[in-house]
Amino acid sequence: MDESLVSVIIPTFNRSATITAAIESVLAQTYQDIEVIVVDDGSTDETPEVLRRFGDHVRVVRQANAGPSSARNRGVAIARGCLLAFLDSDDVWLPEKIERQVALLSRGGDAICCCVCNATLTGVSGTDGTSFKVAGVSTAIKSGYWKNPSRVLATRFLLFNQVMMVRRDAMQKIGGFRNDLWLLEDYDIALRLSLFGVWGIISDALVIKHNETAGIGVQGMNDHCRSLTAQAKVLQSFLSHQSLKDEQTKRLVTWTLRFIGMELRARQWAGSRHVMSSLVGRVWLPVIRLQWAVRRRLPSWPKLDVLADSP
């Protein structure tokens, strides 16, 4: 394996309209020791033709449609680099994304298994904010080392796939992405990687995440019951993980699962055809949101513990 090489893996399915911009944003990186691997997950549109235009600049692998996790794992299997980065085929990176993450991981040493950065989120109406803001993740430190990712992620989802860089050996130790997850697979893998301890973190937005393309993730988040069910599945799996030893993290996951369960029931009742059940659900939902808001303001709510980087 090449220690300086970054393997960039782009899974795609019927993204002929957006895949060019995604690949070009990788090829335009200021860090040049990169290989680009695109895994075409059974596209039926013009995606294969678009990919051929890049010639030798891109390694293309095609497979029958098996989902984003399978596509990413296929890319990891053939990657030659010791560092891995993932980009969805409808999103783009800013030019310094890879360079800054490689530098931070290099300064942190092998004990730092991965690095995340912020992302600008866009929608139909334009810029809606950043991934850190949406997740309630904030730090005044521009670049540093995040000491408590498992406790923070136990209570909230942070956009992960497009913003992270991970060491290949860490990815291999956790077994890669779960092929049975087509939604929130990035939350699942982030939680498992958090068990390694300290992460690198960059508070600048170095990724542009396009929500207006309505991929699997966006569609899932718009379906609240489906999203809540997926969150519960991921957190229950994390809670039972044999490497999860931190009691505070366990308590936080248990508390989050309890609230997810309440919100899921309230939404199911709100959508019921029975008038009384629907009324109870619609009244209960704002109460749950208020309880969640109060909890976020308590001293026990986990805040980021970040040590500033000293380049």
N, C-alpha and C positions, 0 to 999 in steps of 0.2 A: 504494500500500500504506500501511496505517496503522501508524506506527512504534510506537505504544503498545499496539496491539491484539494480544492473544494468541489464536491460533487453536488450539482444542483439538479434536483429531481422535480419534474413537472408532470403530474398526472393530468390527462385531458380526456374529455368525452364530448364530441360534437361542439367544439369551440373554435371553429374556423374563423369566426369574426373577431376573436380576442387573442388567440394564441400567438399571433405575430408580435403584438405589443409586449406580451409577457416575455417571450424569448429575447426580443431586442433589449428589454430592460436588463436582462442577465448579461447579454453580450456587451452591454455598455458599462459594466461595472469597472470601477477604478482598479480593483483587484483582478488580475488577469489569469492567475493560475486556477482556471475553472474548467470543468467538463459539464456539459449540459446534456441531461438525459431526459427525453420526453417519452412517457409511457402512454401510448394511445390505447385507452380502455374500450376498444370496440366501436370507435366512431363510425357513424353511417353518413356523415355529411362530407364536406370538402377538406376536413382536417388533414388527412394523409397528403393531399396535394399541396396544401400550404406548408406542411413540414418538409416536403421534398425541396422546397425553394431554399432552405437553409444549408443544404448539402452536408459537407463534413463538419460544419460548425455545431451540429447537433446529432447526438446518438438517439435514434428512434427505435423503440421496441413496441410491438403491437401484440395485444392479447384480446381474447374474448371478454366482453363486458363482465367485470367481477367486482366493481366498486372501487372507490378511491383508496381505501386502505390496501387492498390487493395491489393496485397500481403502484403505490408508493413503495411497498415492500419489494415489488419486482425491480424497481429502480435501485433500491438499496442493495439488492443481491448482485447487481452487475457493476455497482459503483466502484471506482478505483481510489477515491480520496479517503483520507482519514477524518475529514470534516464533511458533514452532510447539511444541506439546506433545501428547503421545500418551497415551491411556489405554485399556487393554483393558476390555472391557465387563463383566468379572467382578471388577474391582478398584476401589479407591476412593482418593481423595486426602484428606489432612488439609487443613483450611481455609487454612493459610498457604503451601501448597506453591508456588503460582504467584507470590504476592507476593514471597516470599524469593528465588526464582530470577530474577525480573525485576530485583529490586534488585541482586543479585550481578552479573548480566550488564551492567547499566547502569554499575555502578562499574568493571567490568573493561574496558569499551569494546568496540569492534568486533573487536579481536584475539581475544576470547574467543568461540569459535564456538558453544559449548554449555555446559550446566550439568547436573550429575547430583546426585541426593540419595540418601540411604539409603532402604530399604524394610523394613517388617515383613513377614515371611513367615508365613503361616498354613497349617495342614494339618488333616487330620481330627482330630488329637489336640490342636489348638490352636496356640499360637505356637511356632514352631520356631527362631526367630532372626531375623537380618536379612540382607539381600542382601550388605552389606559383609562380614559375618562369614563367610557361606558362600563368598564369593569370595576370602577372605583379604586383603581390602582394609581397611586401618585407618589412621587418622590422628587425632592428638590435637587437631587444628585443627578447630573447629566449622564454620567457613565460610572458604573460601579459593580458591586457584587452583592446579590440579593441572598440574604442569609436564611430567610424563612419562607421559601416558596410553597411548601406543603401546607402550612397553616393558612396562608392567604388563599390559595387555590381551593382549600376545603370549603370556602364560603362563597366563591364566585368563579365565573368562567372568564378566562382571558384568551383572546384570539391568539392562536399558537402556531399553526402550521406555516403560515406565510412569514412570520416574524422571527422564527427561531433558527439557530444553527446548533447542531449537536455533534458531539464526538461519536464516531462510528462505533467504537467499542461500547459506549453507553447504550446505543441503540440495539446492539446485538445482545447485551446483557438482559435487557427488558423484553426481548423477543419481537421488537418492531411493533407495527400497528396491528390492531385486532381486525381480522378480516370480516368478523361478524358485525362490526359497527360501520354503518354508513352515515351516521349522524353523531356528532360530538366525539368522533374518534380522536380528534386533537386534544380534547379535554382529558380523555382517558390516558393518552400517552404523556401529556404534561404532568398529570398527577403521578404517574409511575416514575417519570424522570425526577420529580421533586424529591423522591426518596433518596437520591444521591447527595442531597444537601445543597450547597451554595451554587447559584446560577450567576452568570453575567447578565447585566441589564443596561439598556441604553434608552433614555427617556425621549430621545428625538424620534419623530415619526419618519422611518426610512422605508415604509411600505405604503402603497395605496391599495386599499381593499375596496373593490367595486361590489357593492351590494345590489346595484340595480340589475345585474345580470341574472339574479334569482337562481343560483345553483342549489345543490342539495342542502347545503348549510342554511342559506337564506330562507328557502322554502320551509325547512324544518323549524327554524326560529319563529317564523310567522304562524306556524301551527303550534299554539301554546301547549296543548295537551301532549302532542307528540314530543315536543322539546323537553317538557317536564319529565315525561316517562324515560327519555333517553338520559337525562341528567341523573335520575334516580338509579338507573341501571349502572351507570359509570361509577357513581359514588358508592353504591353498595359493593361493587367489585373492589374498589380501592380500599374500603373499610375492612374487607376480608383479606387483603394482601398480607402475606406473611412477613414482609419487610417493613410494614407500618408498625412502628414501635412507640412513636410519640403519643402520649396519652392526650395531650391538648389537641393535637390534630384529630384524633379519634373522636373527641367530644364535639369538635367543630363540625366534622362530617355528620355525626349523628344528629346534631341540631339542624343542620342544613337539610338532611333527608326528612326530618319531621315537618319542616316548613314546606318543602316540595310536595310532600304527601297531602298536606292541608290545601295548598293551592290547587293541586290537581283535582282533588275532590270538589272544591268550590267551583272550579271551571266546568267540571262535568255536570254538576247540579245546575249551574247557570245555563247550560245548553240543553237542559232537559225539557221535554214537552209538557211535563207536569208543572202547573203554574206555581204551586207552593215550593217545589224543589228548586225551580228556576229563581224564584224570589229569594230563597235562602242563599243560594249560590251567589247571586248578584250583590246581596248585602254583605256576605262573608268576605268577598274578594278585597274590598277596600280596607276591611279590618286587618286582613293578613298583610296587605301592603304597609299599613301603618305600623304593625308589629315589626315588620322587617326594617322599616326606616328607623324605628326606635332602637332596635338591636345594633344597627350600624353606628349609632352614636354612643354606645356603651364603651367603657374602657376595655372590656374584654374582646371587642371586635378587633381582629388581627390587622395591623398596619404593616406596611413594608419596612423591613429592617435591612437597610442598604449601607454598605461600606464603600466610600468613594474610591474610585480608581485613581492611581497615581502614575500616569504614563511617563 
